[in-house]
């Protein structure tokens, strides 16, 4: 059973930090390469770059929760929810379809990141 996990490309779990600017404040986010790739994919689906997506998620999380305890963990959970919802068929795996359109078509998935 574990072979499907342990034989993964080590580059996918290599940690990488990116410096980003959130509302004028420079901060660093450290995630594994696979999570960065997933965030890139999510962003591209809605015509954004990854920094724009991260800023949007940050703003929506602050608006919804009022605080952020561990933003890097939140981003990892977003990536896992995205892939899980695609696997369950709740959102299309067609990466050309914007997620904004998916949210409108599936009211139950409207706030799938938060």
N, C-alpha and C positions, 0 to 999 in steps of 0.2 A: 504494500500500500504506500509506504513512504517514498518509494522510488519516484513517483510522479512529482514529488516535492523536492527531494534531495538532488535529483538530476537536472533541476532548473539551471539555466544559465546564471552563473554567479554575478554577472553584470547586472542582472535584474534586481538583486538585493543589495547592490553597492549603494551606499548612502552618498547623496550629493546635496550640498547646500547651495541655495540661490539667494542672492541679495535682491530684495524687491523694495519698492517704495509704496507704502500704503498711506495715502492722504498726506504726502510730504514727509513721512517718517520712514527712514531706511531701517529695514529689519531683515533678518535672515531666516529662511525656512529650510530645514533639513529633512529630506524624504528619500526613500529608496527610488532608484531609477524607474522601476515599474510604475510607481505612483505618479512620478513626473510624466511618464508617457501617457498614463490614463488621464491626467489633468489636461495635457496637451490635446488629447482626443476630444474630451468633453468641450473644451474651449472652442476647438475648430468646428464642432457641430453647430455652434451658435455664432460663428463668425467673429470670435474673439481670440485674442492671444491669451496665454496662460496667466499672465499678470492681471489682465482685465477680469478673467474668471475668478481668480483668487480674491481680487478686490471686491467683486460682486458678492461672492460667498461670505466674505468678511462682513460687508455692510449688511447683508440679509441676516446673518447670524446675530450681529449686534442688535439689529432692529427686533428680531424675534426673541432672543434670550437676554439681551441687555449686557452680556459679558461673555468673555471667551476665556476658558480655563486652559485649554491646550489646543491651539489652532492647528498644529501639525497633525495631531491625532484626529481632529475633525476632518481635515483634508483626506487622510487615509480612509476614514469611514465613508466619506463622499465617494471615493473611488470604488470601494467595495460595494456600496449600495448601487452605484451605477452599473457595475458588472453583474451584480446579483439581479437587479431589475431587468437587465437585458436577458439574462439566462432564464428568468421566469416568464419572459414575454410581456412584461408590463410596459416596457419601452422597446421601441424598434432597435434591432441591431444594425439597421441601415444607417451607417455613419454620415450619410448625406442628409438625413432628416434632422432638422434642428430640434433640440430638446424643448425649446419654447413651444413648438407645434405639438410635441408629444404631451406636454403638460395641459394644453388646451383640449386635446382629444381624450385624455384620461384624467378626469377630475380627481380620481383617487390617488393619482401620482403627482398631484399638483405641487406638493412640497416634498419632493422625494429626496432632497439633499438635507433638509433640516428636520 
